[in-house]
């Protein structure tokens, strides 16, 4: 499997280097990718629960804010 590429730009010389991620960079990239996917999944689940509650109550989000005293 090929690893993602890393592009390094030296602003002093204008030189660009493009290379494959090393093992440590790739390991961190995988950790970050997994964490991002988990965070997106949790956000989607929370949104679905919120919407299900609003549907069950038969009110809109704006009406819920008014009832709870939010702006």
RODO-2510 file (C-alpha; in nm, 4 decimals, decimal comma):
residues 71
     n   res          X          Y          Z
     1     x     0,0000     0,0000     0,0000
     2     x     0,1330     0,3412    -0,0858
     3     x     0,1200     0,6046     0,1816
     4     x    -0,0198     0,9566     0,1320
     5     x     0,2169     1,2186     0,0020
     6     x     0,3588     1,5087     0,2018
     7     x     0,4429     1,8369     0,0319
     8     x     0,7062     2,0540     0,1996
     9     x     0,7590     2,4099     0,0844
    10     x     1,0663     2,6091     0,1849
    11     x     0,9578     2,9739     0,1721
    12     x     1,3146     3,1009     0,1825
    13     x     1,4377     2,9087    -0,1202
    14     x     1,1060     2,8465    -0,2957
    15     x     1,1932     2,4781    -0,3104
    16     x     0,9110     2,2233    -0,2993
    17     x     0,9681     1,8667    -0,1929
    18     x     0,7011     1,6029    -0,2356
    19     x     0,7537     1,2683    -0,0700
    20     x     0,5674     0,9747     0,0774
    21     x     0,4846     0,9923     0,4503
    22     x     0,7306     0,8177     0,6787
    23     x     0,6069     0,5542     0,9264
    24     x     0,5598     0,7972     1,2167
    25     x     0,3712     1,0505     1,0018
    26     x     0,1519     0,7779     0,8572
    27     x     0,0706     0,6372     1,2028
    28     x    -0,0330     0,9836     1,3248
    29     x    -0,2340     1,0419     1,0057
    30     x    -0,4263     0,7186     1,0672
    31     x    -0,4936     0,8179     1,4313
    32     x    -0,6164     1,1620     1,3249
    33     x    -0,8308     1,0158     1,0468
    34     x    -0,9944     0,7661     1,2846
    35     x    -1,0570     1,0369     1,5457
    36     x    -1,2115     1,2645     1,2835
    37     x    -1,4407     0,9898     1,1602
    38     x    -1,5476     0,9078     1,5176
    39     x    -1,6165     1,2743     1,5874
    40     x    -1,8248     1,3075     1,2701
    41     x    -2,0208     0,9943     1,3614
    42     x    -2,0887     1,1218     1,7148
    43     x    -2,2047     1,4569     1,5771
    44     x    -2,4384     1,2859     1,3291
    45     x    -2,5836     1,0656     1,6051
    46     x    -2,6406     1,3653     1,8334
    47     x    -2,8135     1,5528     1,5502
    48     x    -3,0360     1,2525     1,4782
    49     x    -3,1321     1,2232     1,8464
    50     x    -3,2078     1,5945     1,8669
    51     x    -3,4212     1,5807     1,5549
    52     x    -3,6030     1,2698     1,6790
    53     x    -3,6893     1,4493     2,0033
    54     x    -3,8176     1,7554     1,8172
    55     x    -4,0250     1,5310     1,5914
    56     x    -4,1639     1,3443     1,8922
    57     x    -4,2601     1,6729     2,0566
    58     x    -4,3963     1,8075     1,7296
    59     x    -4,2053     2,1347     1,7520
    60     x    -3,9377     2,3102     1,5517
    61     x    -3,5902     2,3943     1,6748
    62     x    -3,6896     2,7610     1,6984
    63     x    -3,9920     2,6718     1,9152
    64     x    -3,7712     2,4605     2,1410
    65     x    -3,5327     2,7555     2,1879
    66     x    -3,8243     2,9795     2,2799
    67     x    -3,9556     2,7261     2,5304
    68     x    -3,6121     2,6862     2,6879
    69     x    -3,5487     3,0605     2,7008
    70     x    -3,2639     3,0519     2,4487
    71     x    -3,2016     3,3142     2,1828
***
